[in-house]
Amino acid sequence: METEKLREKARIFLKNNLKVFIKDIYDNYHFCYIKEVWDDWVIVYNFKGKRRGETTRILWLDIVKLSEYNEGVRR
């Protein structure tokens, strides 16, 4: 159930081309744009941080947090 909520949220962020913050179970942080939403994973383009400029595939089951990115807001 939780995975479906995350997927739906990601679709909204994709449709509106919003900046996104994702944290995964490995304590990785992604400051990104969502490029594709699949059943098993999300494809993101990182715009900031150590993965800047990289495209990454993240499994839904590995996502701990997915929210709209707000500059200057501490997570």
N, C-alpha and C positions, 0 to 999 in steps of 0.2 A: 504494500500500500504506500509506504513512504517513498519508494522508488518512483512510483507513478506520479506522486506530487512533485518530486524533483524534476521529472521529465516534463511535466506540464509547465512548471515555472521556467524551465530552460527554453521551451518553445515560445513563451511570452517574451523572454529576454532576446531571443533570436529575432522574432518578428519585429521588435522595436529597436533592434541594434544597440542594446544597452551594454555598458561595461559591467562585468560580473566578477565577483570574488568567489573562489572555490577553495575549500580545504578538504584534503582527503585523509584517509585513515593512516597514511604514512607521514602525516604532518607536513605535507607539501602544500604550498599556497600557490594559487593561480590567479593572476590579475589578467582577465581575458575578455574576449568577445566570443560568443558561441557561434560556431560556423555550421554545425550539423548536429541534429538530434536523432540518435538511433535507438533501437530497443534496448541494446546492451550497454551502450556507451555514448558519451558526448564528445564531439570534436571541438576543440577550442584553439583560438589564436591568442597567445600571450602578448600583451602590450607593455608589460612592466615587470620588473624583478629579474631574477637570474635566468628565467626562461624567455625573456623578451625576444620577440621575433620568431619564436618557435610555435609550431602547430603540435598539439598534444591530444591524444585519445585517452579519456578517463572512463573507467567502468562506473556505472551508476552505483553498484554495491560498495565501491570504495569512497564515495562522496559522503563526507560528514556534514558539510555546510555549503550551501549555494545561495548567494544573495546578490542584490544589486550592489555594485561597487560605488562607494562614495568617497571621494578624495578627502583625506584628513580625518576620516572616522576610524577610530581604533577598534580592531576586531576582538 
